[in-house]
Amino acid sequence: MVKKINSLRSLSKFIMLSILIVIIYTINEFISSIIWGVSHDVLTTCVFGLFGTELAACGFIKIFKIKKEE
């Protein structure tokens, strides 16, 4: 039981870290596009593709683990 709780806590920490990275990247991209007028299309696609997929996978893992425990 303790191992399951720790794995859910680490999963929650990873989800929060991923959300924080996406928010920071979005703000940074918005500011750089205003100041320099440059958009990093490929980098934006890669960042959102990576972290979007990771967040979805972690969310599904967390949902199904909680449903199994009940």
ABEGO torsion letter per residue (X at the ends): XAAAAAAAAAAAAAAAAAAAAAAAAAAAAAAAAAAAGBBBAAAAAAAAAAAAAAAAAAAAAAAAAAAAAX
